[in-house]
Amino acid sequence: MSDCEADDDPQQLSAATLAALQEFYAEQADRRQQLQDAIQRHDVGKVVLEEDWNLSQFWYSDDTATVLAKEALDAVGPRGSIACLSCPTLYKKLRQVKPDTGRAVLLEFDQRFDIYGEDFVFYDFNNPLEFSQLLQEKSFDIVVADPPYLSEDCLTPVAETIRFLTTGKIMLCTGTKMEDLAWTLLGVKPCAFKPQHTRNLGNKFSCYVNYNSGLS
């Protein structure tokens, strides 16, 4: 057999690699089954959806989600309305802790989150004022946003959405390097509180608000 013929042979995976792949696929199948079971039971609050890195998704730690949810609720009161823009882990926490008199809506590109029914609004920042449901201008007491990308091309249209939806209050979680642009577009200032994620990210993140908050 020539060297060229040997190079054309498909590489064989080791037994350990095959076992790891089988375990991965089994875990994926188990998660899909758990998701379907939860949907059938109308128990979506317990559904765990994995991050999709292709969509630049990075989930908050539970402590961060708890702090942000408390801040948002304190900012709007028990009958307030909260728009969660590209921050599904915050929305999930709000489902757990908000009073029944309050309202929380998730605006998100990832349509896996349509399991939340009427609380889910499909949103693509490339079309900042187009929503899958009718949302009135200035219909939320606070908009909490976490744009998927740390770029001007992303934050600029997201800011347009925020300004359209909020009656005034804004909370923005994004990279520290976006501070100047965030101020220019939304008039928000950094807080002392720093959001943490379940995975260690290369970029530093900050939380910005345009009102007197408990995060300063």
N, C-alpha and C positions, 0 to 999 in steps of 0.2 A: 504493500500500500504506500502511495506517495505521500509526502507531507501535505500537499494540497488536498488530497482525498481525506486525510485525517482531520484537517481544519474544517471540512464541510460537515463532519459528524456532529449531531446535536449534543450539547453538553448534558451530562447526566447529573441530576440533583442528588445530593447526598441524602442518606436516610434521615438525618437530623433535620435537614431543610424541608424535606417532604413532610415530616411529622409536624414541623412548625406551621407549614402552609395548611395542612389539614386541620390543625387546631384553630388557626385564624378563620378559615372558612366555616368551621363548626360554630365558632363564637358569633360570626356574622349572621348565620342562619338562626341561631338562638335569639339574637337581638331582634331580628325581623319578626320572629314568631311572638316575642314578648310585645312588640309594638302592635301587631295585629290583635293579640288578645286584649291589650289595654284599650284599643279603639273599640272593640266589640263590647267591652264592659263600660264604655264611656268613662274610663278612668285615665284620661290623658295626663293628669297631673303627675303621674308616676312614670311617664314615658321618658326614657333617656335616649336622646339622639346624639350620635357622635359628631364631632366637628368635621366639616368638609373643608380641607385645606385648599382645595381648588377654588373655593368661594372666599378664601381668606377668613375663615371662621376660627375664633379662639375664645373659648368659654371663660367667663369669670370664675374665680374661686367662689365657694359658697359664702365665705366671709364678705367678699366684695359685693356679691349680689345682695346679701342681707343689708349691708350698709347703704348701698344705692337705693334699695327699695324703701328703707326707712326714711331716707332723705326725701325721696320723691313724694312719699305719703305725707310727711311733715309739711312739705311745700304746698300741697294742694288741699289738705284736709280730708275728712272722711267722705265727702261727697264729690271729691275732685276727679278729674279725668287726666289720664297719663298716656301719652303716646310713646311706645318703645320702638325706636327706629334702629333696626339692625342690631338689636341687643336681646336676643331670645332668652338668655339665661336670666336677665333681669325680669323679663315678662313672666317667666316661669315662677320666679320667687314672688312676684307680686300676686300671682294667682293664689299662692299659699297664704299670704299675710294681709292682703288688702281687705277692707270691710266690704260687705255686700253692697253698700251704698255707693262705692267708688267704681270707677271704670278704668280698665287698662286694655290697650290695643297694641298688637304687634304688627309693625310694618316691616316686611321681610321678603327678600328675593327667593330664599330657599322654600320651595313649596311643600317640603316635608312638614312644615309647621302649619299646614292647613288643617291638621288634626285639631287645632284650637277653634275651628268653626268660625263663627261670626267675629271672633276677636282677632282673626288673622286677616291682614290686608296685604295682598301681593304688591311689592314695591321694587322698582328698579331705578336706581339713582340717575340713570341715563335719561329718564323721563320723570323729572322731579315732581311734577304736579299731576301725574297720572296714577290713579289708584284703582284697585279692583273693586272697591266699594266707594260709594259717594261719601267723601269727607269734606265737611264745610270748612271754610277759612276761619281761623282762630277758634277751633272747636275743642282744643285741649288746654288745660290749665298749665301743663308743663310738657315739653318734649325732651325726652332723654335719647340721645343719639350716640352711636358708636360706629362711625363710617368704616366700611370694610377695608379701605385702602388709605394709606398715609400719603396722600397726594392732593395737589390743588385741583386736579381734574375730578377727584371724587368729592372732596369737602365742599367745593363751590356749589354743585347742584344739591347736595345734601343740605347745605345751609339755606338754599331757596325753599326746600321742603319744610325745614324747621320754622322759618319765618312765616310761612303760609299757615301752618297748623297751630302754632302757639298763641295763646292770649298774651304772653309776655315772658314767662319763665323758661329758661333753657339750661339743660345740663348736657355737657358734651364730654365723652370719654374718647380720647384719641392720643396719638403719639405726642410726646413732649416737643418734638421738632415742629409741630403744627401750630404752636402757640401764637405766633405773630399773625398768621392767616386767620386763625380762629377769632382773634380779637378784631381783625379788620372786617370779617364777614358777619360776626354775630355779637361782638361786644362782650365776650366772655373772658373771665380771668381765671387763672389756675388756682386750685384749692390745695391745701396741705395734704389731703387724702390722695393716695396713689392707688389706682385700681390694680389688682393682682389677677393673674390668670391661672388656670389649672396646669398650664405648661409654661416653661421658662421661655420668654420671647427675647429676641435680640434688641428690640426697640424699647425705649423707656416710654411709659404711658402716664398720662395725667388726666385729671378730672377738672373741667372748667364750668363755671356757672356765671350767670349775669344778675344774680340776686344774693342777698345775705343768707348764706346757708350754714348748716351745721357741719359742713365739711372743711371749712376754712381753718 
